[in-house]
Amino acid sequence: DADVTQTPRNRITKTGKRIMLECSQTKGHDRMYWYRQDPGLGLQLIYYSFDVKDINKGEISDGYSVSRQAQAKFSLSLESAIPNQTAFYFCATSGGPNTGELFFGEGSRLTVL
Amino acid sequence: GQSLEQPSEVTAVEGAIVQINCTYQTSGFYGLSWYQQHDGGAPTFLSYNALDGLEETGRFSSFLSRSDSYGYLLLQELQMKDSASYFCAVGGYSTLTFGKGTMLLVSP
């Protein structure tokens, strides 16, 4: 089984719908991240969390919200999806600061029509 | 803020050596990471340089010069399976900021 699991892997939805992407990890890491990737582009940080009570905005948080339900679970929500949120979304974990190493889930492909 | 520059595409043949450069501007720097991503897959960690110099891991090496805000990834003995996108990323204390990636195309 994968250490970082994302669900759903693929989702098609319509403009205005609420969408939740879920991430769970078995690595025992405190730090969890949500990144967005558009085709041909790098990864942009949406939100990150260092423990259940800690939530921080990344560079592109507008239109998104997150919830850290437990150390192992970090979900991303789009309250009212719009077409330009069509992208790949990756969850990642880290074992601590200054390691430079993130462990990514397999990604969720979201299409907003 | 932080910004990174890397070439958008590099081509090479099997068995060759290729170098992917990365220059960065950042307000807080802890290290430079490299990731590989195959089409449709997740990014996977390759290397991390916190100090100046060369780090070697098998066929891959990574170099950092903090004074020049510059690093590179060196891939030796290229194989077809090395065709992928390669991302450099600068690490602050809490997060990583990624470049836009370099697509490496390896031909027979």
Interface residues (C-beta under 8 A of the other chain):
Chain A: Y33 Y35 G40 L41 G42 L43 Q44 L45 Y48 F50 N56 G58 E59 F90 P97 N98 T99 G100 E101 L102 F103 F104 G105 E106 G107
Chain B: L4 Y30 G31 L32 S33 Y35 G41 A42 P43 T44 F45 Y48 N49 A50 F87 A89 G91 Y93 S94 T95 L96 T97 F98 G99 K100 G101
